[in-house]
């Protein structure tokens, strides 16, 4: 019995000490004001419960330490879940699921990518957006 309790306590401590998750923000216009203040870009993630590749990204891409560190340092991550926000889901319906869209602080779309993105590719994409977030360059 003591071993079970000890294992549970160790697991709780490990989870607390090494949180390997993204703290997703809710979509609202104030996000862009926050981005201006913090000098960050906005990363919008479009997801749905029915989407198998969304679940795969949750298990792989959004757990990768390089990806997590880059997002936490340079982006305000926002998640729109189709089932909990149907109005915005409809607005972004043509983007497909999963989709990741990057915005600057002025609500200008920098880049969008639909479909599953492997962790290494996501890291490269994040790095590229940080280095050159000129919409005219990236949308061509």
Rosetta blueprint (number, residue, H / E / L):
1 X L
2 X H
3 X H
4 X H
5 X H
6 X H
7 X H
8 X H
9 X H
10 X H
11 X H
12 X H
13 X H
14 X H
15 X H
16 X H
17 X H
18 X L
19 X L
20 X L
21 X L
22 X L
23 X L
24 X L
25 X E
26 X L
27 X L
28 X L
29 X L
30 X H
31 X H
32 X H
33 X H
34 X H
35 X H
36 X H
37 X H
38 X H
39 X L
40 X L
41 X E
42 X E
43 X E
44 X E
45 X E
46 X E
47 X E
48 X L
49 X L
50 X L
51 X L
52 X H
53 X H
54 X H
55 X H
56 X H
57 X H
58 X H
59 X H
60 X L
61 X H
62 X H
63 X H
64 X L
65 X H
66 X H
67 X H
68 X H
69 X H
70 X H
71 X H
72 X H
73 X H
74 X H
75 X E
76 X E
77 X E
78 X E
79 X E
80 X E
81 X E
82 X L
83 X L
84 X L
85 X L
86 X H
87 X H
88 X H
89 X H
90 X H
91 X H
92 X L
93 X H
94 X H
95 X H
96 X L
97 X L
98 X L
99 X E
100 X E
101 X E
102 X E
103 X E
104 X L
105 X L
106 X L
107 X L
108 X L
109 X E
110 X E
111 X E
112 X E
113 X E
114 X E
115 X L
116 X L
117 X L
118 X L
119 X H
120 X H
121 X H
122 X H
123 X H
124 X H
125 X H
126 X H
127 X H
128 X H
129 X H
130 X H
131 X H
132 X L
133 X L
134 X L
135 X H
136 X H
137 X H
138 X H
139 X L
140 X L
